[in-house]
Amino acid sequence: MTTNAETFVVSPRVRAATATATVRRKQGFQHGGWFIAPFMLLFVLFVIWPLLRGVYLSFTDANISGEGARFIGLDNYREALHDPMMWDALGHSAYFTLLVVPCITVLAFLLAMLAHNIERGKWLWRLCFFAPFLLPSTVAGNMWQWLFTQGIGLFNETLGIQTPWLTDKSYAMLAIVIETLWWTVGFSFLLYLAALQGIPAHLYEAAKLDGANAWHRMVHITLPMLRNITGLVIALQVLASLQLFDQAVVMFDFGTGPENSTRPFVQYTLEQGFTSYRVGYASAMSVIFFVIIAVVALARMWLLRNREESAR
């Protein structure tokens, strides 16, 4: 390769090496495409196609049989936006999310700190904290339904109270929150535990030499180092909590709770599609819910990017 102030000449050797690298890159892509083809096929069949089909049905008056559907434009969306029961169901999901996300984030962090710093029986503590997450939703829901049953439930008997957890709308959603915390905290606990193990030990040693106590080490080292994982936990819990369904329907025997106080958005959508047979209307509500979930996810990405840029 020779250069001067006016010309730039690429030697044949460099040109040949570039051509060889390009050919190898194309061959690698061709071979790699066969490995991802099965996944892409399943992704298109079970994600992309149902999504597009649902969007199409949301503009029709399709019923559960799928026959005789007429194009009705935005009528389903107009009806959904003026449906008070839909907004009530969405409010229940949002209320559940506001209760669960802060509690599960704090609890998972505290449990991870305990399991990380305890000296004896670490494996046992980790197993106890994570094991409930492995249970199916129906098992966890039925178990806590029995625990909350007034008169025979172990929860009231142990605490010496007679709270109507499953029959009073003031306590029904709180019962679902308690069951969800016990059942799902293990996942966030595992994320925090893995992040704690990744913090360099020399940071704590240097802080000890400077006279920092345990509180100062947690505030100035642990929490800043866990900032990204905390954002991830919050985002995942928000998205999961908005899609509340299993716990609510199992604990209340596939009902809607006292005075419809626990009916989440997903349950109301299924009722419209499979009980009232209004597939088009249910599809429109699903699209609205998809937009809400997408906005939440994009907002989290935008906040994370701004925080990273400001940190630079």
Secondary structure, DSSP 8 states (H G I E B T S, - for coil): -EE-SS-EE--HHHHHHHHHHHHHHHHHHHHHHHHHHHHHHHHIIIIIHHHHHHHHHTTB--BTT--S--B-TTHHHHHHHT-HHHHHHHHHHHHHHHHHHHHHHHHHHHHHHHHHH--S-HHHHHHHHHGGGGS-HHHHHHHHHHHH-TTT-HHHHHHT----TTT-HHHHHHHHHHHHHHHHHHHHHHHHHHHHHTS-HHHHHHHHHTT--HHHHIIIIIHHHTHHHHHHHHHHHHHHHHT--HHHHHHTTTS--GGGTT--HHHHHHIIIIIS-BHHHHHHHHHHHHHHHHHHHHHHHHHHHHHHHHH-
